[in-house]
Amino acid sequence: FVMSADRRQSAMTLVEILVVLAVILIMIGALGGAGIHLKRQSEIRLTESVIGILEMALEQYYTDYSDYVPQVDNQTQFNNSVGQTSTRIRPPAVDWPDDLKEAAWSSETLYYFFRRSPNAARIISTLMDQAISNKDGSGRPLVIEIPTGGTAHDLIRFVDAWGMPIRYTYNSALNPFPILTSAGPDKRFDTESDNITN
C-alpha cells in the first residue's frame, strides 16, 4: 500500500504535462520573436555602416575632384556621365521596379566614379562583399559592355543588408551634400518610415 502511494505522488498528471508544454512553447515563441528583432536590428546597423563608409568615400572623392559624383537615374544619363555614346547591358532585361531602377543606376554610377578616385577607391575597398552586387532583381549577374575597345565589366552597385540598391541623389541647389538612402527592411523607397539615410 505504501509503494503504490509513492508511485502516485511521483507521477505527473496530464494537466501538469500540458502546463509544462505550454510554458515551453511560450518561451520558444518569445525567443523566436527576439531572434527576429535582433536580426532586423543587425541588418539596420549593417546598412547604416555601409552608408557611413560611402559618406567617407564621397568626402574623399570631393577632395580629389572638388565636386561630387553626378546624379544619374537611367542608362542614357549613365552613358553620358562615363563618356560613352552607348553601352550594352547583358542580360538586356534589368528586372527592377521603376523606383529601384533609378536607385540602381545612381548606385552603379557612384561605384564607377569611386573606382576612378584613388582615395575613394581605397575607402570602398573596406566594404564587405555583401555591400556590393552585380545582380539584377532576378539574381542574374549583369555585365556592361563598352563598345570603345570592346571591354566588358561587371555592372556593380552598392546594396543594403536586404540586397537592394542604395539610392544616391545629389542636387546642389537643394542640398550641399549628396543623400544616400536605403529602402529599408520593406525594400520600398516610397515608405519613408523605415528608410535609412545619411
N, C-alpha and C positions, 0 to 999 in steps of 0.2 A: 504494500500500500504506500509506503514512504517513497519507493522508487518511482512509481507512476506519478506521484505528486511533483517530484523533482523534474520529471520529463515534461510535464505540463507547464511548469514555470519557465523552463529554458526555451521552449518553442515560441516562435513569433506568430502572431495571428495574421490573417490575411489583411486586415486593416492596417496593422503596423508595417507590413511589407509595402503596401500601396503608399503609405505616408512617406516611407524612406525613398521609394522610387520617385514620387512627386518632388521631394526635396532635391534629389539628384538631377532630375530634369530641369528644374528651375535654375540650379547652379550652372548646368551646361548652357542653358539659354542665355543667362547673364554673361558668362564668359564668351560665348559666341558673339553677342552684341558688342561687348567691349573690344573683342578682336577686330571686328569690322570697323569700329570707331578708330582704333589705333592705326589700322591700315590706311584709312582715309586721311588721318592727320599726317601720317608719314608721307603720303603722296602729295599733300598740300605743301609740306615742308620741302620736299624734293623739288617741286615746281618753283617755289619761292627762291630756292638756292640757284636753280638754273637761270631764272630771271635776274638774280643778283649778279651772276657771272657775266651774263650778256650785257648788263648795265656797265660793268667794268670794261668789257671789250669795246662798248660804244665810246666810253671816255677815251680809251687808248686810240681808237680809230680817229676820233676828233683831234687828238694830239698829233697824229700823223698827217691828217689832211685838212685840218681847220674847218671841217664840215662833217655833218652826219650822213649816214647812208641814205640815199633817196628812197622814198616810199614807192613800192611797186605793188599793183593789185592784179595784174594779168600778164599773160605771156608776151604780148606786144610791148608793154612797158618794160618787162624783163629784158627782152631783146635789145631795146633802145638803151637801157642802162648799162648793159655789158658790152655795148658797141657792136652788136650783130644785127644784120637786117632780118635774119631768120634763124631760128633754132628748131630742132625737131625733138619731140619727146617720144621715147619708147617705153612701154606701150603707149600709143597715142591717147587713149581714153583715160583721163585722170578722174577717178571716181570720188569726187568730193561734193558735198552740198555747197550751194553758192557762197554762203558765209565763210566756209572753210577754204574755198578756192582762193579768195583774197588773202586769207591768213597764210596759206601755203606759199603763194607767190612772194608775199612780203618776207616770209621767213627764209625762203630759198635765196632771195636777193641778199638778205642780211648775211647768210652764210658765205655766199660768193664774195662779197666785199670784205668780210672779216678775213678770209683766206689771203686777200691781197695785201693786207696791212700786217707787217711783221709783229707789232705789239699786240694787236687784237688776235691774231692767229695764235700767239703764244698763250693768251688767256683762254681762248675757246678749246685749246688742246687739253685743258684740265677737266673739261666736261666728260662725264661718264658716257658710255656707249648708249645708254637709254635716253639720253638727251638729244641725240641726233638720229635722223632716219632718212632713208631714200625710198620709203614705201608709200604707195598711194592709199586711198581709203579702203581698197580691197586687199591690201597687204602685198601687192606686186611691186618689185623694185623698179624704180624709174631711172632712166638714163637720158641725158640730154646730149644731142649731137650738134656740134657747131660746124657748119659747112666749111668755114675757113680753116683749112688744114685738116679737115676730116676727123677732128678729135671728138671723143665721146667721154663723158664724165657722169658719175652718179649725180642725180639731182637731189641734193641733200638739204634738209631743213631742220630747224630746231623744234623739238617737240616737248610737251609737258609729260607728267607722270602717267597720263592716260593715252599717250601716243598721238595726241592731236597737235597740229602746228601752233607754235607761239606766234601770235599776230604782232607785226611791227608797224607802227604808224608814226609818221613824222610830218608835222605841218608847223613850220617855224612861226607862222603868223598866229597860230592858236596856242602853241606850247613851245617854249625854247628847248625842251629836251624831248627826245623820242619816247614813245609809250610802247611798252611790251606787255602783252596780255595773253593769259591762258584762259581758255573757255571754262576751265574748272571741271569738277567731277561729273557734271551733266553733259559735258562736251558740246555746249551750245553757247555762242557768244551773245546771243540775244537775251539771255537770262543773266543779267549783271550781278545778281545777288551772290552767286558763287564764283564769279570771275576772279582771277588772281592777276594783279598788275603791279608795276613798279611805281 
